[in-house]
Amino acid sequence: MPFKNLLNSLVERVPGAQGAILADWEGEAVEQVGIMDDYDLKVIGAHKGVILHNMCEVVDRLGNDELKEIVVTTKQAQTLILPVTRDYYLVLTLDRSDMLGRALLESRRCIQALYREIA
């Protein structure tokens, strides 16, 4: 299943989802889908990649553990950042709602499918 189909499925299954982006380690979009502006989604994806990179460095310094996911919550939105491999990551943006559990579950499923496609 191509990346776009996996991201489309993720956005469709998460109520309030605004967009999803698969990006590489440099923050460049590999594929993206969403109802928000493409440029805004790319900026969010690149910015969240910086956060992911910095957090991975901290986790590496603290021990031999592996970062699985980051949730950024603001007054109006939630953003999930999940590494797929060392070179790729997924960002899902959604409205601030009570759907965080559903968003995490569906994102984890998407990560597994993306990993199978990339590996």
GIMOGI-V73226 format. One record per backbone hydrogen bond with DSSP energy under -1.0 kcal/mol. CO is the residue of the C=O (numbers start at 1). NH is the residue of the N-H. E is the energy in kcal/mol with one decimal. If there is no record, write none. Layout:
# GIMOGI-V73226
{{CO NH E} {CO NH E}}
This chain:
# GIMOGI-V73226
{{2 6 -1.9} {3 7 -2.6} {4 8 -2.7} {5 9 -2.5} {6 10 -2.0} {7 11 -2.5} {8 12 -2.4} {9 13 -1.8} {14 17 -2.0} {16 95 -2.4} {18 35 -2.1} {18 36 -1.3} {19 93 -2.8} {20 33 -2.4} {21 91 -2.3} {22 30 -3.5} {22 31 -1.6} {23 89 -2.3} {24 27 -2.6} {28 24 -2.3} {31 22 -2.9} {33 20 -2.8} {37 41 -2.3} {38 42 -2.3} {39 43 -2.3} {40 44 -2.6} {41 45 -2.6} {42 46 -2.5} {43 47 -2.8} {44 48 -2.8} {45 49 -1.4} {46 50 -1.3} {47 51 -1.6} {48 52 -2.6} {49 53 -2.7} {50 54 -2.5} {51 55 -2.6} {52 56 -2.7} {53 57 -1.9} {54 58 -1.8} {55 59 -2.6} {56 60 -2.6} {57 61 -2.1} {58 62 -1.7} {70 81 -2.7} {72 79 -2.6} {76 96 -2.0} {77 74 -3.0} {78 94 -2.6} {79 72 -3.0} {80 92 -2.2} {81 70 -2.3} {82 90 -3.2} {87 25 -1.5} {88 84 -2.8} {88 85 -1.7} {89 23 -2.5} {90 82 -2.8} {91 21 -2.3} {92 80 -2.9} {93 18 -3.2} {93 19 -1.5} {94 78 -2.7} {99 103 -2.7} {100 104 -2.7} {101 105 -2.4} {102 106 -2.7} {103 107 -2.3} {104 108 -2.5} {105 109 -1.9} {106 110 -2.3} {107 111 -2.6} {108 112 -1.9} {109 113 -1.9} {110 114 -3.0} {111 115 -2.7} {112 116 -2.0} {113 117 -1.7} {114 118 -2.4} {115 119 -3.2}}
